């Protein structure tokens, strides 16, 4: 660590102009940063995280340390662990988009780790967390990407802190990357193949004055530094420890056969609008990093968070690429989910454009070729591109799947056709563009909205705890409380809620496409009706592991469905279902019937539907493990008697799952153990339930 010394004793020399950031080289560290309009650049060095002021300030010599718009200085005798900020002088003319502040301590946009908190700013100087020089070395012991096909993926969306922070988690390192490692046996037992981590790049823990945030951004959608794993999820408080701990977590998950997908937020930053602080990008090149209005004093706000990253500016596009490659190369990340990805489709003026350079380049980037690329294909300004985002390299969160499945199981009229379309992989959205079923990331709940338990327990949001008078959060929840708002001791209502949870889990895991489950939905996690718990860093959001024991039968049901999906290619086809009968026996890959076993009339307003999925051919299922699958689904308010269609009577059918039955008869882990369908070839499906049969061997 550099000790305070007279400036003249530092042997400052130029050696490299790239890459950006703080790069360890023989004998010292190269500090490199971009700024086109800065007139002066300084490097501030600190000995300790608690230091209010730097022990040394190094001035860049424009004649020696600037090449084009890149400032670079080599500082000898410093190493990993060195703490630093940048500081830039330049024009402060908001009407021209310039917001330089010569007193601002600036976070390096390429910082690989941050340390500490915002410190007291009563003197008018904002002191953000300090940047840390990081040594990227880690013994991966041969670890590589798992490269599981997206069509075989089952995603588990989770929050690193919330996953183990609750006292009931029983881990040694609660709320941390290491805590996740301790819970890997549970993830393995559930059978999910990938975790999708809510934002882990740096975001604020305290406000710019160093005070505890009144409404903390618990979710993490408030970026400070895109290259740095969040320090708040590290068990150790040593500066930079989060880098090693994050890598330990990824390595351990890979060893368990679980991929790691990151939720990344390249749409805005914590600096906010014209009233927000200068922490990094504003103080380096404001008009490059952000989209500005014609009056350049103001920021375009397609993110709903005050500013919008100028993703299709070449400089910013380069930074985003470097960042994605950094996470893939240095952290072995298996994929990315892009928050409010439609912003990446906007040009430098904010217009939505076809073939946006950034979206196209991400899909074509050679280093990202083995990764999963998923878009949240909308933004906060009205863009909605579900079904049309990017090319066939991109998958998408399918918001229509969520809405249609919710409506169907709520019992809305006229939803039978939509339900069939979503079960079939949403060909209406993806097939016209030459895409495949895995383009659809199917989900019924996500971090944003009700939990699955709350979806069937509340008609209205209950967000008063957020301190915004219940104005925040979506009012369009497509939910139902089934008779009583919130928790109930009425066993009839509670059992119906459990049945509805099973219905939606079964629908999700038996649909063509890629299922995403939210952590805790498999054991009825509740947020008390809060559908926007972004600021609830407490037991509202943390997973209560006591519920695992209380709801072990639901976990069993979910686990069996996951196992079924992983071994039955009929429910995860590589190609869209055609419905065309073959010439051998007249079977097709999918057939739809009314409960009477007759051809379905899609114009008739009924709730019950029957689906017959045939086992794939040897080309799709070389192991020959696939079974024919028969679904009987009834979201209506009355029981429905289903009759086998004539073609299905050539098979014997065993019950695999029936959501109306109590455990353990609700599902059969060994498919050959379920009861055979009787000689009458009929089965009664009670109201709001479904039954799944598999062809007997």
NUDRENDREN-756445 format. One record per residue (C-alpha): residue number from 1; x, y, z. Coordinates in nm, 2 decimals, m for minus. Last residue first. Layout:
! residues N
R   i      X      Y      Z
R NUM      X      Y      Z
...
//
This chain:
! residues 697
R   i      X      Y      Z
R 697  m4.45  m4.83  m2.11
R 696  m4.76  m4.65  m1.98
R 695  m4.84  m4.33  m2.16
R 694  m4.81  m4.03  m1.92
R 693  m5.10  m3.86  m1.75
R 692  m5.12  m3.50  m1.61
R 691  m5.42  m3.37  m1.42
R 690  m5.52  m3.00  m1.37
R 689  m5.71  m2.81  m1.12
R 688  m5.94  m2.51  m1.08
R 687  m6.27  m2.70  m1.06
R 686  m6.24  m3.07  m1.03
R 685  m6.09  m3.29  m1.31
R 684  m6.30  m3.60  m1.36
R 683  m6.12  m3.87  m1.56
R 682  m6.26  m4.09  m1.84
R 681  m6.13  m4.38  m2.03
R 680  m6.41  m4.60  m1.90
R 679  m6.15  m4.88  m1.86
R 678  m5.98  m4.68  m1.58
R 677  m5.68  m4.46  m1.61
R 676  m5.39  m4.65  m1.45
R 675  m5.28  m4.55  m1.11
R 674  m4.93  m4.39  m1.07
R 673  m4.63  m4.60  m0.99
R 672  m4.48  m4.62  m1.34
R 671  m4.41  m4.24  m1.33
R 670  m4.18  m4.27  m1.03
R 669  m4.21  m3.93  m0.86
R 668  m4.59  m3.97  m0.85
R 667  m4.77  m3.64  m0.79
R 666  m5.08  m3.52  m0.60
R 665  m5.12  m3.86  m0.43
R 664  m4.86  m3.77  m0.16
R 663  m5.01  m3.52  m0.10
R 662  m5.37  m3.42  m0.13
R 661  m5.55  m3.44  m0.47
R 660  m5.68  m3.15  m0.67
R 659  m5.34  m3.09  m0.83
R 658  m5.33  m3.42  m1.01
R 657  m4.99  m3.55  m1.12
R 656  m4.85  m3.85  m1.30
R 655  m5.16  m4.06  m1.36
R 654  m5.09  m4.36  m1.58
R 653  m5.23  m4.40  m1.93
R 652  m5.26  m4.71  m2.14
R 651  m5.23  m4.63  m2.51
R 650  m5.45  m4.70  m2.82
R 649  m5.73  m4.50  m2.65
R 648  m5.54  m4.18  m2.73
R 647  m5.66  m4.18  m3.09
R 646  m6.02  m4.20  m2.98
R 645  m6.00  m3.89  m2.76
R 644  m6.01  m3.97  m2.39
R 643  m6.31  m3.84  m2.20
R 642  m6.27  m3.55  m1.95
R 641  m6.54  m3.49  m1.69
R 640  m6.53  m3.12  m1.57
R 639  m6.57  m2.99  m1.22
R 638  m6.72  m2.64  m1.19
R 637  m6.57  m2.30  m1.13
R 636  m6.35  m2.31  m1.44
R 635  m5.97  m2.34  m1.47
R 634  m5.98  m2.69  m1.59
R 633  m5.68  m2.86  m1.75
R 632  m5.64  m3.22  m1.87
R 631  m5.28  m3.28  m1.99
R 630  m5.17  m3.60  m2.17
R 629  m4.81  m3.68  m2.22
R 628  m4.65  m3.94  m2.45
R 627  m4.33  m4.06  m2.30
R 626  m3.97  m3.98  m2.37
R 625  m3.68  m4.19  m2.25
R 624  m3.57  m4.30  m2.60
R 623  m3.21  m4.21  m2.53
R 622  m3.18  m4.05  m2.88
R 621  m3.47  m3.81  m2.80
R 620  m3.48  m3.54  m3.07
R 619  m3.36  m3.76  m3.35
R 618  m3.53  m4.07  m3.20
R 617  m3.87  m3.89  m3.25
R 616  m4.03  m3.69  m2.97
R 615  m4.30  m3.84  m2.75
R 614  m4.65  m3.72  m2.83
R 613  m4.82  m3.43  m2.66
R 612  m5.20  m3.46  m2.61
R 611  m5.37  m3.14  m2.47
R 610  m5.71  m3.12  m2.31
R 609  m5.90  m2.80  m2.24
R 608  m6.15  m2.68  m1.98
R 607  m6.24  m2.31  m1.95
R 606  m6.51  m2.28  m2.21
R 605  m6.62  m1.99  m2.43
R 604  m6.66  m2.16  m2.77
R 603  m6.45  m1.99  m3.04
R 602  m6.17  m2.24  m3.01
R 601  m6.39  m2.53  m3.09
R 600  m6.19  m2.83  m2.99
R 599  m6.20  m3.16  m3.18
R 598  m6.36  m3.42  m2.97
R 597  m6.25  m3.59  m2.65
R 596  m6.55  m3.46  m2.45
R 595  m6.32  m3.24  m2.24
R 594  m6.24  m3.05  m2.57
R 593  m5.94  m3.16  m2.76
R 592  m5.60  m3.03  m2.87
R 591  m5.33  m3.23  m3.05
R 590  m4.95  m3.19  m3.03
R 589  m4.66  m3.37  m3.19
R 588  m4.90  m3.54  m3.42
R 587  m5.04  m3.89  m3.42
R 586  m5.20  m4.03  m3.74
R 585  m5.04  m4.38  m3.70
R 584  m4.78  m4.40  m3.97
R 583  m4.85  m4.10  m4.19
R 582  m4.78  m3.83  m3.92
R 581  m5.04  m3.59  m3.81
R 580  m4.95  m3.21  m3.83
R 579  m4.99  m3.03  m3.50
R 578  m4.67  m2.83  m3.57
R 577  m4.51  m2.78  m3.23
R 576  m4.22  m2.54  m3.24
R 575  m3.88  m2.69  m3.26
R 574  m3.63  m2.80  m2.99
R 573  m3.91  m2.94  m2.78
R 572  m3.93  m2.90  m2.41
R 571  m4.25  m3.07  m2.29
R 570  m4.21  m3.38  m2.51
R 569  m3.84  m3.39  m2.41
R 568  m3.93  m3.57  m2.08
R 567  m3.63  m3.62  m1.85
R 566  m3.56  m3.26  m1.73
R 565  m3.93  m3.18  m1.73
R 564  m4.01  m3.48  m1.50
R 563  m3.74  m3.39  m1.26
R 562  m3.86  m3.03  m1.24
R 561  m4.22  m3.16  m1.19
R 560  m4.10  m3.39  m0.91
R 559  m3.91  m3.10  m0.74
R 558  m4.22  m2.88  m0.75
R 557  m4.45  m3.14  m0.59
R 556  m4.19  m3.22  m0.33
R 555  m4.15  m2.85  m0.25
R 554  m4.53  m2.84  m0.22
R 553  m4.52  m3.13   0.02
R 552  m4.24  m2.97   0.23
R 551  m4.45  m2.67   0.29
R 550  m4.41  m2.62   0.67
R 549  m4.05  m2.76   0.66
R 548  m3.94  m2.52   0.38
R 547  m4.14  m2.24   0.54
R 546  m3.90  m2.23   0.83
R 545  m3.65  m2.11   0.56
R 544  m3.79  m1.76   0.56
R 543  m3.65  m1.61   0.25
R 542  m3.57  m1.24   0.30
R 541  m3.80  m0.99   0.14
R 540  m4.05  m0.89   0.41
R 539  m3.80  m1.01   0.67
R 538  m3.58  m0.71   0.60
R 537  m3.41  m0.52   0.32
R 536  m3.75  m0.39   0.20
R 535  m3.67  m0.12  m0.05
R 534  m3.75  m0.29  m0.37
R 533  m4.05  m0.47  m0.22
R 532  m4.28  m0.37  m0.50
R 531  m4.58  m0.62  m0.49
R 530  m4.62  m0.60  m0.11
R 529  m4.91  m0.84  m0.03
R 528  m4.75  m0.97   0.29
R 527  m4.43  m1.05   0.11
R 526  m4.49  m1.42   0.12
R 525  m4.28  m1.73   0.04
R 524  m4.50  m2.03  m0.04
R 523  m4.24  m2.31  m0.04
R 522  m4.18  m2.34  m0.42
R 521  m4.23  m1.97  m0.46
R 520  m3.92  m1.92  m0.24
R 519  m3.68  m1.82  m0.51
R 518  m3.87  m1.71  m0.83
R 517  m3.91  m1.98  m1.09
R 516  m3.81  m1.93  m1.46
R 515  m3.92  m2.18  m1.72
R 514  m3.77  m2.20  m2.07
R 513  m3.99  m2.27  m2.37
R 512  m4.26  m2.53  m2.42
R 511  m4.48  m2.54  m2.11
R 510  m4.49  m2.83  m1.86
R 509  m4.28  m2.65  m1.59
R 508  m4.49  m2.33  m1.60
R 507  m4.82  m2.50  m1.61
R 506  m4.73  m2.73  m1.32
R 505  m4.61  m2.43  m1.11
R 504  m4.93  m2.25  m1.20
R 503  m5.16  m2.53  m1.11
R 502  m4.96  m2.61  m0.79
R 501  m5.01  m2.25  m0.67
R 500  m5.38  m2.27  m0.76
R 499  m5.41  m2.59  m0.55
R 498  m5.24  m2.43  m0.26
R 497  m5.48  m2.14  m0.28
R 496  m5.77  m2.38  m0.29
R 495  m5.63  m2.55   0.02
R 494  m5.61  m2.22   0.20
R 493  m5.96  m2.13   0.10
R 492  m6.11  m2.45   0.23
R 491  m5.89  m2.45   0.55
R 490  m6.01  m2.10   0.66
R 489  m5.73  m1.98   0.88
R 488  m5.66  m1.70   0.64
R 487  m5.37  m1.47   0.54
R 486  m5.44  m1.19   0.29
R 485  m5.77  m1.07   0.14
R 484  m6.04  m1.34   0.18
R 483  m6.24  m1.51  m0.10
R 482  m6.01  m1.66  m0.35
R 481  m5.76  m1.37  m0.31
R 480  m5.72  m1.32  m0.68
R 479  m5.44  m1.17  m0.90
R 478  m5.42  m1.02  m1.24
R 477  m5.17  m0.77  m1.10
R 476  m5.25  m0.45  m1.29
R 475  m5.20  m0.19  m1.01
R 474  m4.82  m0.22  m1.05
R 473  m4.60  m0.09  m0.77
R 472  m4.58   0.26  m0.60
R 471  m4.88   0.46  m0.49
R 470  m4.93   0.27  m0.17
R 469  m4.87   0.59   0.04
R 468  m4.51   0.60  m0.08
R 467  m4.34   0.49   0.24
R 466  m4.26   0.14   0.13
R 465  m4.44  m0.01   0.42
R 464  m4.77   0.11   0.26
R 463  m4.72  m0.14  m0.02
R 462  m5.03  m0.36   0.01
R 461  m5.12  m0.44  m0.35
R 460  m5.48  m0.55  m0.42
R 459  m5.65  m0.88  m0.50
R 458  m5.44  m1.07  m0.25
R 457  m5.39  m1.44  m0.16
R 456  m5.35  m1.62  m0.50
R 455  m5.08  m1.38  m0.62
R 454  m4.94  m1.36  m0.27
R 453  m4.84  m1.73  m0.27
R 452  m4.68  m1.68  m0.62
R 451  m4.49  m1.38  m0.50
R 450  m4.64  m1.05  m0.61
R 449  m4.46  m0.81  m0.83
R 448  m4.11  m0.74  m0.96
R 447  m3.89  m1.02  m0.82
R 446  m4.06  m1.24  m1.08
R 445  m4.39  m1.43  m1.11
R 444  m4.56  m1.63  m1.38
R 443  m4.25  m1.69  m1.59
R 442  m4.17  m1.83  m1.93
R 441  m3.84  m1.73  m2.10
R 440  m3.95  m1.76  m2.46
R 439  m3.66  m1.78  m2.71
R 438  m3.64  m2.14  m2.61
R 437  m3.93  m2.22  m2.84
R 436  m3.73  m2.13  m3.15
R 435  m3.69  m1.81  m3.36
R 434  m3.75  m1.77  m3.73
R 433  m3.91  m1.43  m3.69
R 432  m4.26  m1.56  m3.75
R 431  m4.20  m1.84  m3.49
R 430  m4.14  m1.61  m3.19
R 429  m4.45  m1.43  m3.09
R 428  m4.73  m1.64  m3.23
R 427  m4.52  m1.95  m3.15
R 426  m4.57  m1.87  m2.78
R 425  m4.41  m2.20  m2.65
R 424  m4.70  m2.44  m2.68
R 423  m4.83  m2.38  m2.33
R 422  m4.85  m2.01  m2.41
R 421  m5.06  m2.07  m2.72
R 420  m5.29  m2.32  m2.54
R 419  m5.35  m2.06  m2.27
R 418  m5.43  m1.80  m2.52
R 417  m5.68  m2.03  m2.68
R 416  m5.85  m2.10  m2.35
R 415  m5.85  m1.74  m2.23
R 414  m6.20  m1.63  m2.34
R 413  m6.34  m1.58  m1.99
R 412  m6.12  m1.51  m1.69
R 411  m6.09  m1.80  m1.45
R 410  m5.80  m1.68  m1.24
R 409  m5.61  m1.97  m1.39
R 408  m5.65  m1.83  m1.74
R 407  m5.58  m1.47  m1.65
R 406  m5.26  m1.57  m1.47
R 405  m5.15  m1.78  m1.76
R 404  m5.22  m1.50  m2.00
R 403  m5.03  m1.23  m1.81
R 402  m4.72  m1.43  m1.74
R 401  m4.70  m1.57  m2.09
R 400  m4.75  m1.21  m2.23
R 399  m4.46  m1.09  m2.03
R 398  m4.22  m1.33  m2.20
R 397  m3.88  m1.25  m2.07
R 396  m3.68  m1.28  m2.39
R 395  m3.42  m1.49  m2.56
R 394  m3.16  m1.34  m2.79
R 393  m2.95  m1.51  m3.05
R 392  m3.25  m1.54  m3.28
R 391  m3.23  m1.16  m3.35
R 390  m3.28  m0.85  m3.15
R 389  m3.61  m0.80  m2.97
R 388  m3.92  m0.88  m3.17
R 387  m4.13  m1.12  m2.97
R 386  m4.16  m0.89  m2.67
R 385  m4.06  m0.54  m2.80
R 384  m4.26  m0.31  m2.57
R 383  m4.14   0.05  m2.56
R 382  m4.36   0.27  m2.34
R 381  m4.11   0.49  m2.15
R 380  m4.02   0.26  m1.87
R 379  m3.86   0.00  m2.09
R 378  m3.95  m0.33  m2.27
R 377  m3.78  m0.65  m2.39
R 376  m3.64  m0.78  m2.06
R 375  m3.38  m0.94  m2.27
R 374  m3.19  m1.27  m2.22
R 373  m2.84  m1.36  m2.36
R 372  m2.71  m1.70  m2.25
R 371  m2.34  m1.74  m2.29
R 370  m2.12  m1.96  m2.51
R 369  m2.09  m1.69  m2.79
R 368  m2.01  m1.41  m2.55
R 367  m1.64  m1.41  m2.64
R 366  m1.73  m1.40  m3.01
R 365  m1.97  m1.10  m2.99
R 364  m2.25  m1.15  m3.25
R 363  m2.55  m1.12  m3.02
R 362  m2.39  m0.84  m2.82
R 361  m2.31  m0.66  m3.15
R 360  m2.67  m0.67  m3.27
R 359  m2.80  m0.53  m2.95
R 358  m2.54  m0.26  m2.94
R 357  m2.57  m0.16  m3.30
R 356  m2.96  m0.13  m3.30
R 355  m3.09  m0.35  m3.58
R 354  m3.41  m0.15  m3.62
R 353  m3.42   0.18  m3.43
R 352  m3.61   0.31  m3.13
R 351  m3.54   0.68  m3.09
R 350  m3.36   0.81  m2.79
R 349  m3.14   1.06  m2.96
R 348  m2.83   0.84  m2.93
R 347  m3.02   0.55  m3.07
R 346  m3.26   0.34  m2.87
R 345  m3.26  m0.04  m2.89
R 344  m3.05  m0.07  m2.57
R 343  m3.33   0.11  m2.39
R 342  m3.54  m0.19  m2.50
R 341  m3.34  m0.39  m2.25
R 340  m3.52  m0.27  m1.94
R 339  m3.29  m0.51  m1.74
R 338  m3.06  m0.73  m1.95
R 337  m3.05  m1.09  m1.83
R 336  m2.70  m1.22  m1.87
R 335  m2.53  m1.55  m1.92
R 334  m2.28  m1.82  m1.80
R 333  m2.05  m1.60  m1.58
R 332  m1.69  m1.74  m1.56
R 331  m1.59  m1.45  m1.33
R 330  m1.28  m1.31  m1.51
R 329  m1.37  m1.41  m1.87
R 328  m1.75  m1.38  m1.87
R 327  m1.77  m1.09  m1.62
R 326  m1.50  m0.90  m1.79
R 325  m1.64  m0.98  m2.14
R 324  m1.97  m0.82  m2.03
R 323  m1.79  m0.52  m1.89
R 322  m1.56  m0.46  m2.19
R 321  m1.87  m0.48  m2.41
R 320  m2.06  m0.23  m2.20
R 319  m1.76   0.00  m2.20
R 318  m1.73  m0.02  m2.58
R 317  m2.09   0.06  m2.63
R 316  m2.04   0.36  m2.40
R 315  m1.76   0.50  m2.61
R 314  m1.94   0.42  m2.94
R 313  m2.27   0.59  m2.83
R 312  m2.54   0.32  m2.86
R 311  m2.58   0.27  m2.48
R 310  m2.64   0.64  m2.39
R 309  m2.73   0.55  m2.03
R 308  m3.07   0.69  m1.93
R 307  m3.13   0.93  m1.64
R 306  m3.38   0.99  m1.37
R 305  m3.49   0.64  m1.26
R 304  m3.79   0.58  m1.49
R 303  m3.55   0.41  m1.74
R 302  m3.65   0.61  m2.05
R 301  m3.56   0.93  m1.87
R 300  m3.39   1.18  m2.11
R 299  m3.17   1.41  m1.90
R 298  m3.19   1.79  m1.87
R 297  m2.93   2.06  m1.90
R 296  m2.87   1.96  m2.26
R 295  m3.17   2.15  m2.38
R 294  m3.22   1.91  m2.67
R 293  m3.26   1.65  m2.40
R 292  m2.96   1.44  m2.29
R 291  m2.89   1.07  m2.33
R 290  m2.60   0.99  m2.09
R 289  m2.24   0.86  m2.11
R 288  m2.12   1.09  m2.38
R 287  m2.29   1.41  m2.27
R 286  m2.17   1.37  m1.91
R 285  m1.80   1.31  m1.99
R 284  m1.59   1.26  m1.68
R 283  m1.78   1.43  m1.39
R 282  m2.12   1.30  m1.50
R 281  m1.98   0.95  m1.54
R 280  m1.85   0.91  m1.19
R 279  m2.01   1.05  m0.87
R 278  m2.17   1.38  m0.96
R 277  m2.48   1.40  m0.75
R 276  m2.84   1.42  m0.87
R 275  m3.05   1.73  m0.94
R 274  m2.99   1.72  m1.32
R 273  m3.10   1.36  m1.32
R 272  m2.98   1.05  m1.14
R 271  m2.62   0.97  m1.05
R 270  m2.72   0.61  m0.95
R 269  m2.70   0.49  m1.30
R 268  m2.93   0.41  m1.59
R 267  m3.00   0.15  m1.86
R 266  m2.71  m0.10  m1.85
R 265  m2.86  m0.28  m1.55
R 264  m2.74  m0.64  m1.55
R 263  m2.92  m0.95  m1.41
R 262  m2.65  m1.21  m1.40
R 261  m2.68  m1.57  m1.50
R 260  m2.49  m1.84  m1.31
R 259  m2.50  m2.21  m1.42
R 258  m2.56  m2.50  m1.18
R 257  m2.39  m2.83  m1.22
R 256  m2.28  m2.86  m0.86
R 255  m1.92  m2.79  m0.95
R 254  m2.05  m2.49  m1.15
R 253  m2.22  m2.36  m0.83
R 252  m1.90  m2.40  m0.64
R 251  m1.69  m2.21  m0.90
R 250  m1.95  m1.93  m0.91
R 249  m1.95  m1.89  m0.54
R 248  m1.57  m1.90  m0.50
R 247  m1.55  m1.63  m0.78
R 246  m1.79  m1.41  m0.58
R 245  m1.58  m1.46  m0.27
R 244  m1.26  m1.37  m0.45
R 243  m1.40  m1.04  m0.58
R 242  m1.59  m0.96  m0.26
R 241  m1.26  m0.95  m0.07
R 240  m1.17  m0.63  m0.25
R 239  m1.13  m0.42   0.06
R 238  m1.14  m0.65   0.37
R 237  m1.50  m0.66   0.51
R 236  m1.52  m1.04   0.48
R 235  m1.86  m1.20   0.43
R 234  m1.91  m1.02   0.10
R 233  m2.26  m0.94  m0.02
R 232  m2.23  m0.57   0.07
R 231  m1.92  m0.53  m0.15
R 230  m2.13  m0.57  m0.47
R 229  m1.93  m0.72  m0.75
R 228  m1.74  m0.45  m0.95
R 227  m1.74  m0.41  m1.33
R 226  m2.06  m0.21  m1.35
R 225  m1.98   0.05  m1.08
R 224  m2.25   0.27  m0.91
R 223  m2.57   0.10  m1.04
R 222  m2.91   0.15  m0.89
R 221  m3.12  m0.17  m0.96
R 220  m2.98  m0.34  m0.65
R 219  m3.30  m0.51  m0.52
R 218  m3.25  m0.36  m0.17
R 217  m3.24   0.00  m0.30
R 216  m3.26   0.14   0.05
R 215  m3.56   0.35   0.14
R 214  m3.45   0.58   0.42
R 213  m3.09   0.52   0.33
R 212  m2.85   0.50   0.62
R 211  m2.65   0.82   0.62
R 210  m2.31   0.88   0.45
R 209  m2.41   1.21   0.30
R 208  m2.43   1.05  m0.05
R 207  m2.68   0.79   0.08
R 206  m2.58   0.46   0.22
R 205  m2.57   0.11   0.07
R 204  m2.52   0.23  m0.28
R 203  m2.49   0.00  m0.58
R 202  m2.21  m0.22  m0.71
R 201  m2.27  m0.50  m0.95
R 200  m2.46  m0.79  m0.80
R 199  m2.80  m0.72  m0.96
R 198  m3.06  m1.00  m0.91
R 197  m2.89  m1.34  m0.96
R 196  m3.03  m1.58  m1.21
R 195  m2.95  m1.93  m1.08
R 194  m2.93  m2.21  m1.34
R 193  m3.01  m2.58  m1.36
R 192  m3.28  m2.62  m1.11
R 191  m3.32  m2.96  m0.96
R 190  m3.47  m2.89  m0.62
R 189  m3.22  m3.12  m0.45
R 188  m2.94  m2.94  m0.62
R 187  m3.06  m2.60  m0.51
R 186  m3.09  m2.73  m0.15
R 185  m2.74  m2.87  m0.17
R 184  m2.62  m2.53  m0.29
R 183  m2.73  m2.36   0.03
R 182  m2.39  m2.32   0.18
R 181  m2.25  m2.18  m0.14
R 180  m2.52  m1.91  m0.13
R 179  m2.40  m1.81   0.22
R 178  m2.05  m1.76   0.08
R 177  m2.19  m1.50  m0.16
R 176  m2.34  m1.33   0.14
R 175  m2.66  m1.27   0.33
R 174  m2.58  m1.51   0.61
R 173  m2.23  m1.65   0.64
R 172  m2.24  m1.95   0.87
R 171  m2.58  m2.07   0.74
R 170  m2.89  m2.16   0.93
R 169  m3.13  m2.00   0.69
R 168  m3.38  m1.94   0.98
R 167  m3.21  m1.62   1.08
R 166  m3.30  m1.46   0.75
R 165  m3.01  m1.34   0.54
R 164  m2.97  m1.66   0.33
R 163  m3.15  m1.59  m0.01
R 162  m3.22  m1.23   0.07
R 161  m2.86  m1.13   0.03
R 160  m2.79  m1.30  m0.30
R 159  m3.14  m1.23  m0.45
R 158  m3.28  m1.51  m0.65
R 157  m3.43  m1.61  m0.99
R 156  m3.42  m1.99  m1.04
R 155  m3.39  m2.08  m1.41
R 154  m3.46  m2.42  m1.56
R 153  m3.24  m2.48  m1.87
R 152  m3.28  m2.77  m2.11
R 151  m3.39  m2.54  m2.41
R 150  m3.11  m2.31  m2.31
R 149  m2.85  m2.57  m2.39
R 148  m2.61  m2.63  m2.10
R 147  m2.27  m2.47  m2.18
R 146  m2.12  m2.55  m1.83
R 145  m1.88  m2.26  m1.86
R 144  m1.53  m2.36  m1.75
R 143  m1.36  m2.45  m1.43
R 142  m1.01  m2.60  m1.47
R 141  m0.90  m2.54  m1.11
R 140  m1.03  m2.19  m1.11
R 139  m0.73  m2.07  m0.91
R 138  m0.79  m1.69  m0.91
R 137  m0.58  m1.41  m1.04
R 136  m0.76  m1.08  m1.11
R 135  m0.55  m0.87  m0.88
R 134  m0.77  m0.58  m0.79
R 133  m0.69  m0.21  m0.73
R 132  m0.98  m0.08  m0.52
R 131  m1.21   0.22  m0.58
R 130  m1.33   0.41  m0.28
R 129  m1.69   0.45  m0.19
R 128  m1.82   0.80  m0.26
R 127  m1.70   1.12  m0.09
R 126  m1.92   1.41  m0.18
R 125  m1.75   1.74  m0.10
R 124  m1.98   2.01   0.04
R 123  m1.81   2.03   0.38
R 122  m2.10   1.84   0.53
R 121  m2.03   1.55   0.30
R 120  m1.97   1.28   0.56
R 119  m1.87   0.96   0.39
R 118  m2.03   0.74   0.12
R 117  m1.94   0.38   0.21
R 116  m1.63   0.15   0.22
R 115  m1.47  m0.04  m0.06
R 114  m1.53  m0.07  m0.43
R 113  m1.41  m0.34  m0.67
R 112  m1.31  m0.38  m1.03
R 111  m1.32  m0.01  m1.11
R 110  m1.38   0.04  m1.49
R 109  m1.61   0.35  m1.45
R 108  m1.35   0.48  m1.19
R 107  m1.55   0.64  m0.91
R 106  m1.50   1.01  m0.90
R 105  m1.41   1.24  m0.61
R 104  m1.57   1.58  m0.70
R 103  m1.38   1.90  m0.62
R 102  m1.31   1.99  m0.99
R 101  m1.67   1.95  m1.08
R 100  m1.73   1.89  m1.45
R  99  m2.10   1.90  m1.56
R  98  m2.09   1.97  m1.93
R  97  m2.42   1.91  m2.13
R  96  m2.39   2.24  m2.31
R  95  m2.66   2.41  m2.10
R  94  m2.50   2.23  m1.80
R  93  m2.18   2.44  m1.84
R  92  m1.92   2.33  m1.59
R  91  m1.62   2.31  m1.82
R  90  m1.33   2.10  m1.71
R  89  m1.15   1.96  m1.40
R  88  m1.13   1.59  m1.33
R  87  m1.08   1.38  m1.02
R  86  m1.02   1.01  m1.00
R  85  m1.05   0.80  m0.69
R  84  m0.82   0.55  m0.52
R  83  m0.75   0.26  m0.28
R  82  m0.46   0.03  m0.33
R  81  m0.55  m0.33  m0.25
R  80  m0.34  m0.48  m0.53
R  79  m0.02  m0.30  m0.58
R  78   0.16   0.03  m0.55
R  77   0.54   0.08  m0.58
R  76   0.53   0.26  m0.91
R  75   0.24   0.47  m1.05
R  74   0.19   0.46  m1.42
R  73  m0.03   0.73  m1.57
R  72  m0.29   0.72  m1.84
R  71  m0.54   0.98  m1.97
R  70  m0.73   0.87  m2.29
R  69  m0.89   1.13  m2.51
R  68  m0.61   1.13  m2.76
R  67  m0.31   1.01  m2.57
R  66  m0.27   1.20  m2.24
R  65   0.00   1.13  m1.98
R  64   0.31   1.30  m2.11
R  63   0.18   1.63  m2.25
R  62  m0.14   1.64  m2.05
R  61   0.07   1.58  m1.73
R  60  m0.16   1.38  m1.49
R  59  m0.16   1.52  m1.14
R  58  m0.10   1.28  m0.86
R  57  m0.27   1.35  m0.53
R  56  m0.14   1.17  m0.22
R  55  m0.27   1.08   0.12
R  54  m0.62   1.13   0.00
R  53  m0.89   1.28   0.23
R  52  m1.16   1.13   0.45
R  51  m0.96   0.82   0.52
R  50  m1.18   0.54   0.66
R  49  m1.10   0.30   0.38
R  48  m0.73   0.33   0.45
R  47  m0.41   0.44   0.27
R  46  m0.57   0.66   0.00
R  45  m0.46   0.77  m0.35
R  44  m0.63   1.05  m0.55
R  43  m0.55   1.05  m0.93
R  42  m0.59   1.38  m1.10
R  41  m0.70   1.49  m1.45
R  40  m0.70   1.84  m1.59
R  39  m0.87   2.01  m1.90
R  38  m1.14   1.74  m1.92
R  37  m1.34   1.74  m2.24
R  36  m1.26   1.41  m2.40
R  35  m1.24   1.20  m2.08
R  34  m1.13   0.83  m2.07
R  33  m0.94   0.67  m1.79
R  32  m0.62   0.47  m1.74
R  31  m0.43   0.40  m1.41
R  30  m0.13   0.17  m1.46
R  29  m0.02   0.00  m1.14
R  28   0.33  m0.07  m1.00
R  27   0.66  m0.26  m1.03
R  26   0.56  m0.50  m1.30
R  25   0.20  m0.43  m1.40
R  24  m0.13  m0.42  m1.22
R  23  m0.41  m0.25  m1.42
R  22  m0.64   0.01  m1.28
R  21  m0.91   0.11  m1.52
R  20  m0.90   0.11  m1.90
R  19  m0.69  m0.12  m2.11
R  18  m0.51   0.07  m2.26
R  17  m0.28   0.38  m2.28
R  16   0.03   0.19  m2.17
R  15   0.38   0.30  m2.05
R  14   0.38   0.65  m1.92
R  13   0.60   0.74  m1.62
R  12   0.56   0.90  m1.28
R  11   0.84   0.83  m1.04
R  10   0.69   0.96  m0.72
R   9   0.94   1.15  m0.51
R   8   0.82   1.49  m0.63
R   7   0.47   1.43  m0.48
R   6   0.62   1.41  m0.13
R   5   0.52   1.08   0.04
R   4   0.21   0.93   0.20
R   3   0.23   0.56   0.20
R   2   0.14   0.34  m0.09
R   1   0.00   0.00   0.00
//
